[in-house]
Amino acid sequence: MNTAITPTPPVKASGQTPHLEVDGIRDKLHQLGLTHAAEALAEELSEAVKHNRPPHALLDRLLRREVDARDERRVKTSLRLSNLPVGMTLGSFDFSFQPSVEKRQIETLATCAFIREHCTLLVQGPPGVGKTHLVVALGVRAIEQGFSVAFYRLEDLLHEMRKHAAVSPSALRRKKYFNVSYLVVDEVGFEPMGREDASLFFRLVSYRYRRGSTAITTNKSVKDWPGILAGDEAMTAAVLDRLLHKSVVLNVRGRSYRLQELEKELK
């Protein structure tokens, strides 16, 4: 009695993946908007075969690459839109040159808990000691942790506010400097404000009070703020009351970084 023998399908060599199946999976990933996972598919499949990774590990690696790439793109876009000066990070801040700045305190601020709690960060000190570097570096860390950030020099901020207030006073509150999680206002105190600008600054501080975190760098101590705000002591008291209610104050004292660089060049 003859028995029919069914031919055995050829065994695929280890590491080979049918191109049609891979292409189909890649197309589906693209349709779902998982572009980075689609681009990494062939490499991850090859690595999975090579290292004998289980299916769930392969899926986890693909999704992780998608998430990491999207987060990197988000950070780059947010940094560009924030107007933060480039190159100022916590890693590039010279704590040894500026011993008045406690590294442990800055590391605590870098957790961004003060932003979650809508606290003010007031950084006082003479020009060139690293005030701007610190608040910008914390802004970079805030973006990495998912917060919205905007940076303005006071002069530019007041210019923007005057322009928008002239068009529509009620529209001011829709601008990003009113609504970001972390607003940096740099160089407060170099020039005194007129009454109109002082009033606009008061509106900004009042609106952001308990709604967002504001970082301010200034070369003036708190007792000198009436001279900044058009000489209006009542308005100054109202501004400081809101800024300092929940706040972290850093007093930076020491040599100027810029003068240090100049001294090196002269030598």
SVG drawing of the C-alpha trace seen along z (x, -y; Angstrom):
<svg xmlns="http://www.w3.org/2000/svg" viewBox="-11 -108 60 110">
<polyline fill="none" stroke="black" stroke-width="0.4" points="0.0,0.0 1.5,-3.3 1.3,-6.3 1.4,-9.8 4.2,-11.9 3.5,-15.6 6.6,-17.7 8.0,-19.5 8.2,-23.3 11.7,-24.6 13.0,-25.9 14.0,-29.6 17.5,-30.4 17.9,-31.9 17.8,-35.7 15.7,-35.9 12.4,-37.8 10.0,-37.7 10.2,-41.1 6.5,-41.2 5.6,-40.7 8.1,-43.3 7.0,-45.8 3.4,-45.3 4.2,-45.9 6.2,-48.9 3.3,-50.3 0.9,-49.8 3.3,-51.6 3.4,-54.5 -0.4,-54.6 -0.6,-54.8 1.9,-57.7 4.7,-55.6 7.3,-56.8 10.3,-56.3 9.3,-52.8 8.7,-52.0 12.2,-53.2 13.7,-51.1 11.7,-48.0 14.3,-46.1 17.1,-46.9 15.2,-45.8 13.9,-42.6 17.5,-41.7 18.6,-42.4 15.8,-40.4 16.8,-37.3 20.4,-37.8 19.8,-38.1 16.8,-35.7 14.6,-38.4 11.0,-37.5 8.2,-39.4 7.2,-41.6 10.8,-42.8 10.9,-43.6 7.6,-45.6 8.9,-47.5 12.1,-48.5 10.2,-49.7 7.8,-51.8 10.6,-53.1 12.5,-54.4 9.3,-56.0 8.7,-57.7 12.4,-58.8 12.4,-60.3 9.2,-62.2 10.4,-63.5 13.6,-64.7 11.7,-66.5 9.4,-68.0 12.3,-69.3 14.0,-70.8 10.8,-72.6 10.0,-73.8 13.6,-75.2 13.3,-77.1 9.9,-78.5 10.9,-79.5 13.5,-82.0 15.9,-80.7 19.6,-81.7 21.5,-78.7 24.4,-77.1 23.3,-77.8 22.8,-74.5 23.4,-73.3 26.2,-71.2 28.0,-74.2 27.6,-76.4 30.9,-76.8 29.9,-76.3 33.6,-76.4 33.9,-79.9 30.8,-81.1 30.8,-79.7 27.9,-81.9 25.7,-79.5 24.9,-76.3 24.9,-73.4 22.6,-71.4 20.0,-74.1 20.2,-74.4 19.8,-70.7 16.7,-70.9 15.3,-73.6 16.2,-71.4 13.5,-69.0 11.1,-71.8 9.0,-71.3 8.9,-75.1 7.3,-75.4 4.6,-72.9 4.0,-75.0 3.8,-78.2 6.7,-79.8 8.7,-82.9 12.4,-82.5 14.1,-85.8 17.9,-85.9 19.7,-89.0 23.3,-90.1 25.6,-92.4 26.1,-92.0 28.1,-89.1 27.8,-86.7 25.7,-84.0 22.1,-85.0 20.8,-84.6 22.7,-81.3 21.0,-79.8 17.4,-80.8 17.9,-79.8 19.4,-76.4 16.4,-75.8 14.2,-76.7 16.0,-74.0 15.4,-71.5 11.7,-72.6 11.2,-71.9 12.8,-68.5 10.2,-67.8 7.3,-68.9 6.7,-72.4 6.0,-75.4 8.7,-78.1 9.3,-81.6 12.3,-83.9 12.1,-87.7 14.5,-90.5 12.4,-93.1 12.8,-95.7 11.5,-93.2 8.7,-92.0 7.4,-95.5 7.6,-96.3 5.5,-93.3 3.0,-94.1 2.6,-97.8 2.0,-96.6 -0.6,-94.1 -2.3,-96.3 -2.7,-99.1 -4.5,-96.6 -6.7,-95.0 -6.1,-95.3 -8.2,-92.2 -6.1,-90.1 -3.0,-90.4 -4.1,-87.5 -4.0,-85.2 -0.3,-85.9 2.2,-83.2 4.0,-85.4 0.8,-85.3 0.2,-81.6 3.4,-79.6 4.3,-77.4 7.8,-79.1 8.4,-82.7 11.9,-84.2 12.1,-88.0 15.7,-89.0 17.5,-92.2 14.9,-93.9 16.3,-97.1 18.8,-98.3 16.4,-101.0 13.5,-102.4 10.0,-101.9 7.6,-104.6 4.1,-104.5 2.6,-102.8 5.2,-100.1 5.1,-99.7 1.3,-99.2 1.7,-96.5 4.3,-94.7 1.9,-94.8 -0.8,-93.3 1.5,-90.5 2.6,-89.7 -0.9,-89.8 -2.3,-87.5 0.5,-85.0 0.3,-84.9 -0.6,-81.3 -1.1,-80.5 2.5,-80.1 6.1,-80.3 8.1,-83.5 11.9,-83.8 13.3,-87.3 16.9,-88.4 17.8,-91.8 20.8,-93.8 18.6,-95.6 17.8,-94.5 14.1,-94.4 14.4,-97.7 15.4,-99.5 12.4,-98.3 10.3,-101.5 12.9,-103.2 12.3,-100.5 8.5,-100.8 8.1,-104.5 8.7,-105.5 5.3,-104.2 5.7,-102.7 2.1,-101.4 2.4,-99.5 5.9,-98.2 4.4,-96.8 1.6,-95.1 4.1,-93.6 6.5,-92.4 3.7,-91.0 2.7,-88.7 6.2,-87.9 7.6,-87.0 4.5,-85.3 5.8,-81.9 9.3,-82.4 12.9,-81.2 15.5,-84.1 19.1,-83.6 21.7,-86.2 24.6,-85.7 27.8,-87.4 31.2,-87.1 33.4,-87.9 32.0,-88.5 32.4,-85.7 32.8,-88.2 35.5,-90.1 37.3,-86.8 37.3,-86.1 38.5,-89.6 41.4,-89.2 42.4,-86.0 42.4,-87.7 44.5,-90.6 47.0,-88.2"/>
</svg>
